[in-house]
Amino acid sequence: MIEVTGLTKFYGSTRVLHDVSLTIPPGCITGFVGPNGAGKSTTLRLIAGLEKPQSGTALVDGRPMGEHPSPISALGCLLDAHWFLPARSGRDHLRALAAPQGISMKRVDYLLEVTELAGAGRMPVKTYSLGMRQRLGIAAALLGDARNYLLDEPANGLDPHGIAWLRHLLRSEAERGKSILLSSHLMAEMAQIADRVAVISHGVITDEAALSDFVTSTEASSVVVASDDPRLAGVIEALPGAQILGTDNGALVVAGTTDAEVGRAALAAGIVLRQLSSRPITLEDAYLARTESREARIRPTTQPPSPASPAPRRRYPSRKDRR
């Protein structure tokens, strides 16, 4: 079990985490999501004991990582995708990690099979694709058959087959009672694998809930609407409660209203629509609705902008931008 209580972290005078608290129970996969720079990787490093906070605690099975007699059996980590020595083979990398911990080569070879790297185990890592390197990092995290796992963007570089394999692997580990905290920017994949979700923005935890509760508590559906008329966004923003979440193939994705309300507003403004439909709310929609609605209330500790600085032009993020 992983328990984080009141973590606060500064780099110089910049606060990157503020009073972060999380609980990752056994048998559960928790998705850790937030924009780039929100504090996800810093939180994972603090849990792993690689950095120290200014205040707060991070406990793994009731202890800080530095106090575990056998850290590798308490926590398995994938935090850095660039930890490999290019000329060393994948098998030798795992052997170097396993030997000081008394882990057998039988376990190493078993994990090469599990991660589908057995045929490449004796090849230098510099010949590996990004997906193969990611699998090797996952094998390293699994070496100690730990009770808890921290995985930072584990699906990075994996093809669809690899992502399906990862999903099955993590579900199997959770069913064995493991506590798993993983970060990802792939919302569609997170929706298929996570039991719970924790959202961090500007170093503050804004939501922590069961995945189904997080999605259904936002909206039942979102509206997808498109027009060649540039006035459409302004008309939608004038609707009470309406919120433009982003774009999908050139169409606006809108929460907080209905397709009927959008249609009436467009008709009243003389806007011709080429698409208008509703769809079930997705994890990505719910995430964007929650984070953008809090954006004005949560800001990092920085100097205020100069009054002479012009306001940035607003641009709605596309799905490509959000990846």
C-alpha positions, 0 to 999 in steps of 0.5 A: 500500500502506498500512502502519501500525506501532505507532500510539499516540494520546492525547487528553489523558490518555486513550489512544485507540489503543495500538500499532496495526499494520495492513497493507493490501496492493494489490488488497485490500479490508480491512474495519475493524470495532469498536464505536463509540469503538473508535478506527476514525476516529482510525486513519483520520485518522492514516493520512491525516495529519490528526492526529499520533500520540504514537508509531508510523508510518503510511505510504502507499506508503512515505511519511507523507502529509505527504511525498507530492508529490501527495497526491491521487494517493496517497490518496483519503479519505471521512472526514467526511460533513459537509464540504459547503457547503449552497449550493454545487452538487455539481459546484462542490464537485468543481471546487474540489477538482480545480482546485488539483490540475490535475484536469480538468473532464472527470474531474469530469463523469466521476465525476458519471456514475460516482456517478449524480449527473450529473442533480443535479450543478448542484443545491445540496447542501442539496437532496441526500438523505443517500445523494446526499451520500455519493455526492458524498463518494465522487466526491471520494475518487475524484478523483485516481484514487489508489492507496489509499483510506480510506473511513469508513462509505461505505455510510451513507445508501445504499439497497440499489441504492446499496449494490450499486453501491458494492460493484461500484465498490470491487471494480472498484478493488481489481481495478485494484490499489488498497489499500482500507481501509473501516470499517462497522457493517453486518456483512452488507454487510462480509461481501459486500465485504471480503477481509480484516477487522481488528477494533479494540476499546478502541484495540487491534487484536484480530484481522487475518485473511482474512475466511474465516479469521476466520469459520471459526476461530470456530465452524462454526455458532451456535444460535438458541433462543427461549422464553417462560421467563425462565430460558432465558438462565441455563440457557444461560450455565451450559453449558460454553463457551456464549456468548450473542451477542445476539438475533435477532427475540426469539431468543437467538443462542448460540455455543460449544455445539450445538442438542442440548446446549441442548435437553437443558439446557432439557428438564432445567430444564423449559423449553418452547422455541418455537424451536431451530435451528442456522445457519452462523456469520456475520461478525456472530456471529464478530465478537461472539464474538471481541470479547465474549470479549476484553472482560474483558482489554481496557479503556481507560485511565480511572479505576476506577469507584467501589466504591459504584456499582451494577453495570449490569444486563446486557442482550443487544444486539439486531440493531437495537442493533448497527446 
